[in-house]
Amino acid sequence: MTVVDSESRFHVLAVDDSLIDRKLIEMLLKNSSYQVTTVDSGSKALEVLGLTDESDDSSSPSSSCPDHQEIDVNLIITDYCMPGMTGYDLLKRVKGSSSLKDIPVVIMSSENVPSRINRCLEDGAEEFFLKPVKLADMKKLKSHLLKSKQQHVAPQPQPQPDQQPEKPPRNPEDEEAAAEAIPDGIVSDCSCCSTSCSNKRKAATMEEQEGLSSPERTKPRLSSTTSSSLAVET
């Protein structure tokens, strides 16, 4: 088992029985800034993940390998055709584990068999790459890693806005009691305003009536005949 140290936040477990293919995938993942752990069989991959080849209990790490080291894995990329345990068998074991089922699994193969590809994708594989694997294939891994990380991040509680205190309902009995408590002779601003306006209108009406009844307006006018007769007498 080879571990390539890196300060990347994503850790990929690469599984392939071919040394050449294993070195190639390790180089591509390292160039993509991933931390990489490589193993040459499905059974060793289960040991790294903390599973045993004989039991589905994910809480019982294997002790058959002295170099066993349980690590935190964010993604698994495995070859399909391997002796003993195939990549499809490894996929089924991972997806059948309650603690590891959310880890994305990618299958690789040098054989383009549609039925094999469809079976892997239907049973939980995120991608199926044809060998030789390219650097462009590594770029497809990031979306699955980010999706897996978001599923493990608990949603942050949203702050609740300050609630305004509810106003108590108006009680008609209290309003009547408050109106009775006002002393006589004290009126509200609205009543004072209406009284003042009414007084002004009355004063204007009285002034008009006084103007019409003044001596100058009621003095009779002398006709022209009366004026001439008065002049003859003098």
C-alpha positions as CSV (number, residue, x, y, z in Angstrom):
1,M,0.0,0.0,0.0
2,T,1.3,3.4,-1.0
3,V,0.2,6.7,0.5
4,V,1.0,9.9,-1.3
5,D,1.0,12.7,1.2
6,S,-0.7,15.9,0.1
7,E,-2.3,18.8,1.9
8,S,-5.4,18.4,-0.3
9,R,-8.7,18.1,1.6
10,F,-9.8,15.2,-0.6
11,H,-8.5,11.7,-0.2
12,V,-8.8,9.1,-3.0
13,L,-8.4,5.3,-2.6
14,A,-7.1,3.8,-5.9
15,V,-7.5,0.0,-6.4
16,D,-5.8,-1.8,-9.3
17,D,-4.0,-5.1,-9.6
18,S,-1.8,-3.8,-12.5
19,L,1.3,-2.0,-11.3
20,I,1.5,0.2,-14.4
21,D,-2.1,1.2,-14.2
22,R,-1.8,1.8,-10.5
23,K,1.2,4.1,-11.0
24,L,-0.6,6.0,-13.8
25,I,-3.7,6.7,-11.8
26,E,-1.6,7.7,-8.8
27,M,0.3,10.2,-10.9
28,L,-2.9,11.7,-12.4
29,L,-4.5,12.1,-9.0
30,K,-1.4,13.6,-7.6
31,N,-1.3,16.1,-10.4
32,S,-4.9,17.0,-9.6
33,S,-3.9,17.8,-6.0
34,Y,-5.5,14.8,-4.4
35,Q,-4.2,12.8,-1.5
36,V,-3.8,9.2,-2.8
37,T,-3.7,5.8,-1.3
38,T,-3.1,2.8,-3.7
39,V,-3.7,-0.9,-3.1
40,D,-3.5,-3.9,-5.5
41,S,-6.7,-5.8,-4.5
42,G,-10.3,-5.4,-3.4
43,S,-9.6,-7.2,-0.1
44,K,-6.9,-4.7,0.8
45,A,-9.2,-1.9,-0.1
46,L,-11.7,-3.3,2.4
47,E,-9.0,-3.4,5.1
48,V,-8.1,0.3,4.4
49,L,-11.8,1.1,4.7
50,G,-12.2,-0.8,7.9
51,L,-14.2,-3.7,6.5
52,T,-13.3,-7.4,6.5
53,D,-13.6,-9.8,3.6
54,E,-15.6,-12.2,5.6
55,S,-18.2,-10.0,7.4
56,D,-20.3,-7.0,6.4
57,D,-19.9,-5.5,9.9
58,S,-18.3,-2.1,9.2
59,S,-17.4,-1.6,12.9
60,S,-14.9,-4.6,12.9
61,P,-11.6,-3.6,11.2
62,S,-9.5,-6.4,9.7
63,S,-6.4,-7.5,11.6
64,S,-5.2,-10.1,9.0
65,C,-2.8,-7.5,7.4
66,P,0.0,-6.2,9.6
67,D,0.2,-3.1,7.5
68,H,-3.5,-2.4,8.0
69,Q,-4.2,1.3,8.4
70,E,-7.8,2.6,8.6
71,I,-8.0,6.1,6.9
72,D,-10.6,8.6,6.0
73,V,-11.4,8.1,2.3
74,N,-13.5,10.6,0.3
75,L,-13.7,8.6,-3.0
76,I,-12.8,5.2,-4.3
77,I,-11.6,4.5,-7.9
78,T,-11.2,0.8,-8.7
79,D,-10.4,-1.4,-11.7
80,Y,-13.2,-3.8,-12.7
81,C,-11.3,-6.9,-13.6
82,M,-9.2,-8.1,-10.6
83,P,-8.5,-11.6,-9.3
84,G,-10.4,-12.6,-6.2
85,M,-12.7,-9.6,-5.7
86,T,-13.7,-7.6,-8.8
87,G,-14.4,-3.9,-8.8
88,Y,-18.1,-4.6,-9.0
89,D,-17.9,-6.8,-5.8
90,L,-16.1,-4.0,-4.0
91,L,-18.8,-1.6,-5.1
92,K,-21.5,-3.8,-3.7
93,R,-19.6,-4.2,-0.4
94,V,-19.1,-0.4,0.0
95,K,-22.8,0.4,-0.9
96,G,-24.0,-2.3,1.5
97,S,-22.2,-0.7,4.4
98,S,-24.2,1.7,6.5
99,S,-21.0,3.8,7.3
100,L,-19.4,3.8,3.8
101,K,-22.4,3.8,1.4
102,D,-22.1,7.6,0.9
103,I,-18.5,7.3,-0.4
104,P,-18.5,7.9,-4.2
105,V,-17.2,4.9,-6.2
106,V,-15.7,5.1,-9.8
107,I,-15.1,2.0,-11.9
108,M,-12.3,1.6,-14.5
109,S,-12.0,-1.0,-17.2
110,S,-10.1,-1.6,-20.5
111,E,-13.1,-3.4,-21.9
112,N,-16.1,-1.5,-23.2
113,V,-18.9,-3.8,-22.3
114,P,-22.3,-1.9,-22.2
115,S,-24.0,-4.4,-20.0
116,R,-21.2,-4.3,-17.5
117,I,-21.1,-0.5,-17.5
118,N,-24.9,-0.2,-17.0
119,R,-24.9,-2.7,-14.1
120,C,-22.2,-0.8,-12.3
121,L,-24.0,2.6,-12.7
122,E,-27.3,1.1,-11.7
123,D,-25.8,-0.4,-8.5
124,G,-24.3,2.9,-7.3
125,A,-21.1,3.8,-9.3
126,E,-20.8,7.5,-10.0
127,E,-18.7,7.0,-13.2
128,F,-17.3,4.3,-15.5
129,F,-13.9,5.2,-17.1
130,L,-12.4,3.4,-20.0
131,K,-8.6,2.8,-19.8
132,P,-6.2,4.3,-20.3
133,V,-7.5,6.9,-17.8
134,K,-6.8,10.5,-18.8
135,L,-6.3,13.7,-16.9
136,A,-9.6,15.0,-18.1
137,D,-11.3,12.0,-16.3
138,M,-9.8,13.2,-13.0
139,K,-11.5,16.6,-13.4
140,K,-14.9,14.7,-13.4
141,L,-14.2,13.5,-9.9
142,K,-14.4,16.9,-8.2
143,S,-18.1,17.3,-8.7
144,H,-18.8,13.9,-7.0
145,L,-16.4,14.8,-4.1
146,L,-18.1,18.2,-3.6
147,K,-21.6,16.5,-3.7
148,S,-20.5,14.0,-1.1
149,K,-19.1,16.7,1.2
150,Q,-22.2,18.7,1.1
151,Q,-24.3,15.7,2.2
152,H,-22.1,15.4,5.3
153,V,-22.3,19.1,6.2
154,A,-25.1,19.8,8.7
155,P,-27.3,22.7,7.7
156,Q,-26.7,25.8,9.8
157,P,-29.7,27.2,11.7
158,Q,-31.0,30.4,10.2
159,P,-31.3,33.3,12.6
160,Q,-34.9,34.1,13.4
161,P,-35.9,37.8,12.9
162,D,-36.9,39.7,16.0
163,Q,-40.6,39.3,16.5
164,Q,-42.7,42.4,17.3
165,P,-44.9,42.0,20.4
166,E,-48.5,41.5,19.5
167,K,-50.8,44.4,20.6
168,P,-53.5,43.3,23.0
169,P,-57.1,43.4,21.5
170,R,-59.0,46.6,22.2
171,N,-61.7,46.3,24.9
172,P,-64.8,48.4,24.3
173,E,-65.5,48.5,28.0
174,D,-62.1,50.0,28.7
175,E,-62.7,52.7,26.1
176,E,-66.0,53.6,27.6
177,A,-64.5,53.8,31.0
178,A,-61.7,56.1,29.7
179,A,-64.3,58.4,28.1
180,E,-66.3,58.7,31.3
181,A,-63.1,59.6,33.2
182,I,-62.6,62.8,31.2
183,P,-63.7,65.9,33.3
184,D,-66.4,68.2,32.0
185,G,-65.2,71.2,30.0
186,I,-62.2,69.3,28.6
187,V,-62.6,68.4,25.0
188,S,-60.3,66.7,22.6
189,D,-58.2,68.6,20.0
190,C,-60.6,67.6,17.2
191,S,-63.6,69.1,19.1
192,C,-61.7,72.3,19.8
193,C,-60.8,72.6,16.1
194,S,-64.4,72.1,15.0
195,T,-65.7,74.6,17.5
196,S,-63.2,77.3,16.4
197,C,-64.1,76.8,12.7
198,S,-67.8,77.1,13.5
199,N,-67.3,80.3,15.5
200,K,-65.3,81.8,12.6
201,R,-68.1,81.0,10.1
202,K,-70.7,82.6,12.4
203,A,-68.6,85.8,12.8
204,A,-68.2,86.1,9.0
205,T,-72.0,85.7,8.5
206,M,-72.8,88.4,11.1
207,E,-70.4,90.9,9.4
208,E,-72.1,90.4,6.1
209,Q,-75.5,91.1,7.7
210,E,-74.3,94.2,9.4
211,G,-72.9,95.5,6.1
212,L,-76.2,95.1,4.4
213,S,-78.1,96.9,7.2
214,S,-75.7,100.0,7.4
215,P,-77.2,103.6,6.9
216,E,-75.4,104.2,3.7
217,R,-76.9,101.1,2.1
218,T,-80.5,101.8,3.4
219,K,-80.6,105.6,2.6
220,P,-83.3,106.2,-0.1
221,R,-82.1,107.8,-3.4
222,L,-83.7,111.1,-4.6
223,S,-85.2,111.0,-8.1
224,S,-84.3,113.7,-10.7
225,T,-87.9,115.2,-10.5
226,T,-87.6,115.7,-6.8
227,S,-84.3,117.4,-7.2
228,S,-85.6,120.0,-9.8
229,S,-88.6,120.9,-7.7
230,L,-86.5,121.7,-4.8
231,A,-84.4,124.0,-6.9
232,V,-87.5,126.1,-8.1
233,E,-88.7,126.6,-4.5
234,T,-85.4,128.1,-3.5
